[in-house]
Amino acid sequence: MGQEGGLNPWPYPRWIAHRGAGKLAPENTLAAFRFGASHGYRMFECDAKLSADGVPFLMHDAMLDRTTSGHGVGGELSWSALSQLDAGGWHSRQFAGEPLPTLENMARFCLGNGYLLNIEIKPTPGTERHTGEVVAAEAARQWAHAAVPPLLTSFQVASLEGAQATAPQLPRGLLLDTLRDDWLATARRLGCVVVVCNHALWDAGTVAAAKSAGLRTLSYTVNDDWAAQRLIALGTDGIITDRVDLFAPA
């Protein structure tokens, strides 16, 4: 039941800042995480993928175009090339020149300030298992002496399999945008401690099923008060939000 070793008591706070500060700062940059922290958040969600030469870095999309000054597939460029891109100017002038961070940069930020992290493994298509392996290995190295480890999550089963094989001691979570028939069995097989769902999927029945299986329940991406109150009333364990300006973390 649950991941090797388990997590009891649950060490993570209810409120988690999505990609740092949602849409209020350029996502997955240190500027965004600093912005979220300035609103009282102490846990963040980020997306991690690999450069062509195997460096884990933070970016959501497979393509560079939306959130950087670059073009094409991010995972096809070396870290040297990626590190030169502007990952802030697309958002607003005040963030122009903000670089893409590596996972190591993010680890130093979190560990140096006492923050917690949910790392979503976001592989470039075709690199699912390898990305899970490398991200998990880097997370295990960076957080080797941390009191609370990062939470590794992914929509990609192969990425979670890679993480499980490489760093079984790190907690894992299965991300879902639909509840397929085998969702609980898959989470258990992967040794997950949590299921992270589109918030609309949680109801009394699905929450009870997850908890009966020994799994915690997290939700994304919750930006309305009515939705947050519904999830709290259902007894779910965590809420990932863009609205760091609306919800004050407990």
URHU-V601293 format. One record per residue. PSI is psi as a letter, one per 30 degrees, with the letter a starting at -180 (none if undefined). OMEGA is omega in radians with two decimals (NA if undefined). D_FIRST is the distance of its C-alpha to the first C-alpha in Angstrom with 1 decimal. Layout:
psi=PSI omega=OMEGA d_first=D_FIRST
psi=PSI omega=OMEGA d_first=D_FIRST
//
This chain:
psi=j omega=3.14 d_first=0.0
psi=a omega=-3.02 d_first=3.8
psi=l omega=-3.13 d_first=6.8
psi=k omega=3.11 d_first=8.5
psi=f omega=3.10 d_first=9.8
psi=l omega=3.07 d_first=8.3
psi=j omega=-3.11 d_first=11.2
psi=j omega=0.05 d_first=12.4
psi=l omega=3.12 d_first=14.9
psi=k omega=-2.99 d_first=14.9
psi=f omega=-3.00 d_first=17.9
psi=k omega=3.13 d_first=19.3
psi=l omega=3.13 d_first=22.1
psi=e omega=-2.97 d_first=22.3
psi=k omega=-3.10 d_first=25.0
psi=k omega=-3.10 d_first=24.9
psi=k omega=-3.05 d_first=28.1
psi=j omega=3.13 d_first=28.0
psi=g omega=3.09 d_first=29.6
psi=d omega=-3.13 d_first=31.2
psi=h omega=3.13 d_first=33.4
psi=b omega=-3.10 d_first=33.1
psi=g omega=-3.07 d_first=36.6
psi=f omega=3.11 d_first=38.4
psi=l omega=-3.10 d_first=38.5
psi=j omega=-2.99 d_first=38.1
psi=k omega=3.06 d_first=34.4
psi=g omega=3.00 d_first=32.5
psi=l omega=3.10 d_first=35.4
psi=f omega=3.07 d_first=35.7
psi=e omega=3.13 d_first=38.3
psi=e omega=-3.14 d_first=35.7
psi=e omega=3.05 d_first=33.2
psi=e omega=3.12 d_first=36.1
psi=e omega=3.09 d_first=37.1
psi=e omega=3.12 d_first=33.7
psi=e omega=3.14 d_first=33.8
psi=f omega=3.07 d_first=37.2
psi=g omega=3.03 d_first=35.8
psi=g omega=-3.13 d_first=33.5
psi=k omega=3.12 d_first=30.2
psi=g omega=2.98 d_first=28.2
psi=k omega=-3.06 d_first=25.4
psi=l omega=2.99 d_first=26.2
psi=k omega=3.08 d_first=24.9
psi=l omega=3.12 d_first=26.6
psi=k omega=-3.12 d_first=26.8
psi=k omega=3.05 d_first=27.1
psi=a omega=-3.06 d_first=28.8
psi=k omega=2.93 d_first=31.0
psi=l omega=-3.13 d_first=34.8
psi=f omega=3.13 d_first=36.6
psi=g omega=2.92 d_first=36.7
psi=g omega=3.11 d_first=33.0
psi=k omega=3.07 d_first=33.0
psi=k omega=3.12 d_first=30.1
psi=l omega=-3.03 d_first=31.8
psi=k omega=3.00 d_first=31.1
psi=k omega=-3.11 d_first=32.1
psi=e omega=-3.00 d_first=30.7
psi=l omega=2.97 d_first=33.0
psi=e omega=-3.10 d_first=33.7
psi=k omega=-3.12 d_first=37.3
psi=f omega=-2.83 d_first=39.1
psi=e omega=-3.03 d_first=41.6
psi=e omega=-2.96 d_first=40.1
psi=g omega=3.06 d_first=39.1
psi=l omega=3.06 d_first=41.4
psi=g omega=-3.12 d_first=44.9
psi=l omega=-3.13 d_first=43.9
psi=l omega=3.10 d_first=43.8
psi=a omega=-3.06 d_first=41.7
psi=k omega=-3.11 d_first=38.3
psi=e omega=-3.09 d_first=37.0
psi=f omega=3.10 d_first=35.1
psi=f omega=3.13 d_first=38.5
psi=l omega=3.05 d_first=40.1
psi=l omega=3.08 d_first=40.1
psi=e omega=3.11 d_first=38.8
psi=e omega=3.12 d_first=42.5
psi=e omega=-3.12 d_first=43.4
psi=e omega=-3.07 d_first=40.5
psi=f omega=3.14 d_first=41.2
psi=f omega=-3.05 d_first=44.7
psi=l omega=3.03 d_first=43.6
psi=j omega=-3.13 d_first=44.0
psi=g omega=-3.12 d_first=40.7
psi=f omega=-3.04 d_first=42.2
psi=f omega=3.11 d_first=45.5
psi=f omega=-3.07 d_first=44.1
psi=e omega=-3.14 d_first=42.8
psi=l omega=-3.06 d_first=46.0
psi=e omega=-3.07 d_first=48.8
psi=f omega=-3.13 d_first=47.5
psi=g omega=-3.13 d_first=44.5
psi=k omega=3.12 d_first=46.7
psi=f omega=3.12 d_first=46.0
psi=k omega=-3.07 d_first=42.4
psi=l omega=2.92 d_first=40.7
psi=k omega=3.07 d_first=37.4
psi=l omega=2.94 d_first=35.2
psi=l omega=3.04 d_first=33.2
psi=e omega=3.07 d_first=29.6
psi=e omega=3.06 d_first=31.2
psi=e omega=-3.11 d_first=33.5
psi=e omega=3.11 d_first=30.7
psi=e omega=3.14 d_first=28.9
psi=e omega=3.11 d_first=32.2
psi=e omega=-3.10 d_first=32.7
psi=e omega=-3.08 d_first=29.3
psi=e omega=-3.14 d_first=29.4
psi=f omega=-3.08 d_first=33.0
psi=g omega=3.12 d_first=32.6
psi=g omega=3.13 d_first=29.3
psi=l omega=3.12 d_first=27.7
psi=l omega=-2.99 d_first=24.1
psi=k omega=2.92 d_first=23.2
psi=j omega=3.13 d_first=21.1
psi=j omega=2.99 d_first=22.2
psi=k omega=3.08 d_first=22.1
psi=j omega=-2.99 d_first=22.7
psi=i omega=-2.98 d_first=25.7
psi=k omega=2.87 d_first=27.1
psi=k omega=-3.10 d_first=30.6
psi=k omega=-3.12 d_first=30.4
psi=f omega=-3.11 d_first=30.2
psi=g omega=-2.94 d_first=28.6
psi=e omega=-3.08 d_first=24.9
psi=e omega=-3.11 d_first=23.2
psi=e omega=3.12 d_first=25.9
psi=e omega=3.08 d_first=25.6
psi=e omega=3.14 d_first=21.8
psi=e omega=-3.04 d_first=22.7
psi=e omega=3.12 d_first=25.6
psi=e omega=3.13 d_first=24.2
psi=e omega=3.13 d_first=21.2
psi=e omega=3.13 d_first=23.6
psi=e omega=3.11 d_first=26.0
psi=e omega=3.13 d_first=23.4
psi=e omega=3.13 d_first=22.2
psi=e omega=-3.06 d_first=26.0
psi=e omega=-3.08 d_first=27.0
psi=g omega=-3.03 d_first=24.4
psi=e omega=-3.06 d_first=24.2
psi=g omega=-3.11 d_first=25.5
psi=k omega=3.10 d_first=24.2
psi=e omega=3.14 d_first=22.6
psi=k omega=-3.10 d_first=20.3
psi=l omega=3.01 d_first=19.3
psi=l omega=3.07 d_first=19.9
psi=k omega=3.14 d_first=17.2
psi=k omega=3.13 d_first=17.6
psi=l omega=3.06 d_first=17.5
psi=l omega=2.93 d_first=19.2
psi=f omega=-3.00 d_first=20.2
psi=j omega=-3.14 d_first=20.7
psi=e omega=-3.12 d_first=17.9
psi=e omega=3.10 d_first=20.1
psi=e omega=3.11 d_first=20.3
psi=e omega=3.06 d_first=16.6
psi=e omega=3.10 d_first=16.6
psi=e omega=3.11 d_first=19.5
psi=e omega=-3.13 d_first=17.9
psi=e omega=-3.12 d_first=14.8
psi=e omega=-3.03 d_first=17.4
psi=e omega=-3.08 d_first=19.7
psi=i omega=-3.06 d_first=17.9
psi=f omega=-3.12 d_first=14.2
psi=f omega=-3.13 d_first=14.5
psi=k omega=-3.13 d_first=15.3
psi=k omega=-3.10 d_first=12.9
psi=l omega=3.08 d_first=12.9
psi=k omega=3.11 d_first=13.3
psi=k omega=3.07 d_first=14.4
psi=k omega=-3.10 d_first=17.8
psi=k omega=2.97 d_first=19.2
psi=f omega=2.96 d_first=22.7
psi=l omega=3.12 d_first=22.2
psi=j omega=3.08 d_first=19.5
psi=l omega=-3.02 d_first=19.6
psi=e omega=-3.04 d_first=18.5
psi=g omega=-3.01 d_first=15.5
psi=e omega=3.14 d_first=14.2
psi=e omega=3.13 d_first=10.8
psi=e omega=3.12 d_first=10.5
psi=e omega=3.13 d_first=12.0
psi=e omega=3.13 d_first=9.7
psi=e omega=-3.13 d_first=6.6
psi=e omega=-3.14 d_first=9.2
psi=g omega=-3.14 d_first=10.5
psi=h omega=-3.09 d_first=7.6
psi=l omega=3.03 d_first=8.6
psi=f omega=-3.03 d_first=8.4
psi=l omega=2.93 d_first=11.1
psi=k omega=-3.11 d_first=13.1
psi=j omega=-3.01 d_first=16.8
psi=l omega=2.77 d_first=19.2
psi=k omega=-2.96 d_first=22.9
psi=f omega=-3.12 d_first=23.4
psi=f omega=-3.10 d_first=25.1
psi=f omega=-3.12 d_first=22.0
psi=k omega=2.95 d_first=20.5
psi=a omega=-3.07 d_first=21.7
psi=e omega=-3.11 d_first=20.7
psi=e omega=-3.11 d_first=19.0
psi=e omega=3.08 d_first=16.9
psi=e omega=3.14 d_first=15.9
psi=e omega=3.14 d_first=14.9
psi=e omega=3.13 d_first=12.9
psi=e omega=-3.10 d_first=10.9
psi=e omega=3.09 d_first=10.5
psi=f omega=3.11 d_first=9.6
psi=g omega=3.13 d_first=6.6
psi=g omega=-3.08 d_first=5.8
psi=k omega=3.00 d_first=8.0
psi=l omega=-3.01 d_first=11.5
psi=j omega=3.07 d_first=14.6
psi=l omega=-3.09 d_first=17.5
psi=k omega=2.99 d_first=20.8
psi=l omega=-0.68 d_first=23.7
psi=j omega=-2.90 d_first=26.7
psi=j omega=-3.04 d_first=27.9
psi=g omega=3.14 d_first=31.6
psi=k omega=-3.08 d_first=32.9
psi=e omega=-3.12 d_first=32.8
psi=e omega=3.14 d_first=32.3
psi=e omega=3.12 d_first=29.1
psi=e omega=-3.13 d_first=27.7
psi=e omega=3.10 d_first=28.7
psi=e omega=-3.12 d_first=27.0
psi=e omega=3.09 d_first=23.6
psi=e omega=3.13 d_first=24.0
psi=e omega=3.11 d_first=24.9
psi=f omega=3.14 d_first=21.8
psi=g omega=3.09 d_first=19.7
psi=l omega=-2.93 d_first=18.3
psi=f omega=-3.08 d_first=17.5
psi=l omega=-3.07 d_first=19.8
psi=k omega=3.07 d_first=22.9
psi=k omega=-3.03 d_first=24.4
psi=k omega=2.94 d_first=28.2
psi=f omega=-2.89 d_first=31.5
psi=i omega=3.10 d_first=33.4
psi=f omega=3.10 d_first=33.4
psi=f omega=-3.09 d_first=36.9
psi=e omega=-3.07 d_first=35.8
psi=k omega=3.08 d_first=32.6
psi=j omega=-3.09 d_first=32.9
psi=k omega=3.13 d_first=29.6
psi=none omega=NA d_first=28.9
//
